[in-house]
Amino acid sequence: MLRYGALSINIPVIVFSFVTISTKSCTTYTFAHQMLMLIIELVVSAVMILRVYALYSRSARVLWCLLGIGCCLIGVTIWSVLQGQAGFPITVLPGCHRGIVHSASRDLAVPWECLFVFDSMIFGMTVYNAYVTRRGLGRQVMPLHALMVRDGSLYFAASALANLSNIVTFLIGGALIPGSLADFAIGVSVTMMSRLMLNLHEQTEYGILSEINLTVTGVQDDLQFV
């Protein structure tokens, strides 16, 4: 579902890059497109929260901490998007294109910076959990933890690179350059998340919604596949 949602928002991008519409409709479309990208990233972030929640044995404290930080970042993101709507239509090119003034480009960079901070936090918590688990188990290996850390690292590396590239476009300036890699960054994030989840389900003999208890050398760990 997430993959199809990301694909569907790119279809209008292709269409309206060549089809000219009224200035008012173009402004509305641009804002709606920004909101749809925000919703998709919220879904991806929610999946990442569930993964960390499972890694930390469904700790309510960890869950509420992540939700609290997430809500703060969402608030900052929505505020910055609303503040960054100052722009102007570009009529010399066919299709729907809006230029962004320099002050608005700085505001619109904030959501992507918040996303980078959130991804970094999730990655740090995943690595820390793997380190603590490894110390408790000694030389014995828990394949699921190793898999989740490996895939989480790959997700973070790819998403962070795409995200930082998009942030740079806002800092460069210009009318059309800011946010030009936003759809690319969204596509990378969704693709890596889909691959991450599918790989986890392929590597385990348990069902997607199953729950198991693992006890190794006195260290008990509860994993719930979500």
Beta strands, then each sheet from edge to edge (+ up, - down):
strand 1: 87-89
strand 2: 98-100
strand 3: 211-216
strand 4: 219-224
sheet 1: 1+ 2-
sheet 2: 3+ 4-
end
